[in-house]
């Protein structure tokens, strides 16, 4: 989600706030504001992502099996 705040000189206290999911619209709005010498501040709202790490959140049986595989691999590689 992109948010643009436009401060118009004739309306000193108020700001025009526009929101869009389209990046190209906001880029074109910035170019239009620059052409007309109007203050425009664009921000990006980033949605948090769920990150899972390998080996985390698994059941004890799955973790034990993975540990056994790692032990066997380490033992066979050292010979």
N, C-alpha and C positions, 0 to 999 in steps of 0.2 A: 504494500500500500504506500503510495506516494502522497505527500501532503505539501501544498504550496501555500505560503502566506504572502499576500500581496498588500503592500502599504501604499495607498493612494495619497498623493500630496494634498488634494482638496478635502480629504476625510482623515485628518491627522489622528484621531483617536481610534478609529475603526480599521480593522484589517479584513480583507477578503480571504477566506480559507477555502481552498479547493482540494478535493481528494480524488485519486484515480488509481487503478491497478495497472494502467498502461504507461510504461516508461516514456514512450515516444510523445504522448500528449504532454507530459510534464516538461520534457526537453523543449518542445515547440513553444510551450508557455514561457519558459525561461528566455528563449530567443525573442519572443514577442515583447516581453517586459524590457529586455535590454534595448531593443529597437526603439521603444517608446520612453526609455529612461525612467522606468518605474521599478521600485524596489520589490524584488521577489526572492523569497527564501524557500528552497525546496528541501524536504527531508524525506528519508526512507524509513519506514517502519519494518523492522526485521522480525519475522516470526521465529520463535525459538524452535529448535529441532531436538528430538530425542536422540541421544547418542548412546549406543550400547557398545561395550568393550568386549572383546573376545574373552570368553571364559567367565564373564560376569553374568549373574542372573540365571545360571544353569542349575539343574537339579544336582544333588550330591552324586547320584549314580552316573550322570553324564560327565561330571567333573572328575570322578574317579577313573572312568574309562579313558578320558583325555590324558590324565596323569600317567596311566599305565602305558598308553601309546607313546607318550613323550619319553618315559623311562626306557622302553624297548628301543626306541629310535636312538637315544643317547648311548645305550649299551652297545648296539650294533655298530655305531659310528666310531667308537673308541677302539675297536679291535683292529 
